Structure formats: C-alpha cells, structure tokens
Amino acid sequence: MASIEMLGGNEAVAKRTQKLAKDIGELAFDRAHKDLNRFIGSDEDDLKPNQVDSVAKRQKARAIAKYEKDRNEGLHNDKVSMAVGLTALVRSSARNRIEEWLKSKPVTMFSPVLTEVGEAEGKPLYKMRLPQGAFSTVSSGIFFYPEARMPHPGSIFNLQDRGHEFDERIALSQISEVIRIEGDAGELWQSPYSNPDGTRREPPLKVRDIE
C-alpha cells in the first residue's frame, strides 16, 4: 500500500495547509464572536465575555482541524501550480502514457523521472518528479508541463518553446490516473477518485463536495 510519505513528506505542503487552515480558523473565531457578542450582558442569564471567547476558541480549533482533514482528502484542491517543481503519485496507466510521450522528446535535466514506490490494491504506483514542472487541472483531465516557467503564479509557459506549445505538455485525460500532486511551493491536489494512500475512494467525491 502506498503512503503520502512516498512523495517525500513535503513540508511546504504541510506548512501551506496549516496557514490556510489558520485563516479559516480566524474566520470561525470572528464569526462566533459576532454571533454571540449580542448575548453578553450583566444579567444572570447573559453570557460573559470569557464565555464567548471560550466558545470562539473552540470553534476556531474545530474549523482548523476540519480544514486540514478536508484538504488532505481533496476537498480544497489547488487547480494550478503557483511555482515550478512538483512530485506526483500516479497509477501505471499514467506511467505508460508519460513514457510514451517521452519517446518523442529529447532527454533533458528536466525530463520526468518515474520511480515505482509501492502498490495499492495489488497494482504498482509510481512517483513522478518534475523539478521544473507545473500542472493545471480541468474538468476533463490534468496537464503536466515538464519544462515550465511561471512569470506569475498560475501563469504557465513552457521553458523550451519549440513552436508547438501543446506538444510540450503531458495530457492525462482521466484524472483517476493521478492520485496526488504535491508542489514545491506547497500546492496540493488530491484525486476525488482515490484516497491519499492510493486505494480507490468509494464513493468518489462529487464536484459539489469539492467546491
């Protein structure tokens, strides 16, 4: 069985998730205060400021924990790289497509590197490293750009523009072929069809759940 650690235990992903979760927690804290402050008073049955603050802190902790769990499971995916450099966990069908794409390309220091790292449900899983790579997702699939440059976060261009832009990206038409993407800048994408360990998710997440 695969594990998240097979991607290298990306600290940038953990840190970015914690930051995003903290922001959500602060919103929950402020919302709780806003909702409860009107019940503060001097009467016996009224809330006291310390009681409101205690409730707000609990709401904040719950919101942080929920966001971190949900993001790890694919409910708050990044849809495009913010910077170059990524590692992905893919199935053998994706490995085959990537290797077929590589046959017509010159080998460079930025070419995809595929390594078998384990298995899930009896089938091999592969780690793909793109040191200069970026990704973007659409409803119909995922695009990997092995040699990318990004003048602005989310703006992806090919480092080696050979006049055939679309030939320089790897298109995987089935998002179920990719299990997880972890970017060097902390980006995270988790397949709605898979658990982080590579096992199939039953039932898969629906679009309305992800959004």
C-alpha positions, 0 to 999 in steps of 0.5 A: 500500500502506498503512503503520502510519505512516498512523495517525500513528506513535503513540508511546504505542503504541510506548512501551506495547509496549516496557514490556510487552515489558520485563516479559516480558523480566524474566520470561525473565531470572528464569526462566533464572536459576532454571533454571540457578542449580542448575548453578553450582558450583566444579567444572570442569564447573559453570557460573559465575555470569557464565555464567548471567547471560550466558545470562539476558541473552540470553534476556531480549533474545530474549523482548523482541524476540519480544514486540514482533514478536508484538504488532505482528502481533496476537498480544497484542491489547488487547480494550478501550480503557483511555482515550478517543481512538483512530485506526483503519485500516479497509477501505471496507466499514467506511467505508460502514457508519460513514457510514451510521450517521452519517446518523442522528446529529447532527454533533458535535466528536466525530463520526468523521472518515474520511480515505482514506490509501492502498490495499492490494491495489488497494482504498482504506483509510481512517483513522478518528479518534475523539478521544473514542472507545473500542472493545471487541472480541468474538468476533463483531465490534468496537464503536466508541463515538464519544462515550465516557467511561471512569470506569475503564479498560475501563469504557465509557459513552457521553458523550451518553446519549440513552436508547438506549445501543446506538444510540450505538455503531458495530457492525462485525460482521466484524472483517476490516473493521478492520485496526488500532486504535491508542489514545491511551493506547497500546492496540493491536489488530491484525486476525488477518485482515490484516497491519499494512500492510493486505494480507490475512494468509494464513493468518489467525491462529487464536484459539489463536495469539492467546491 
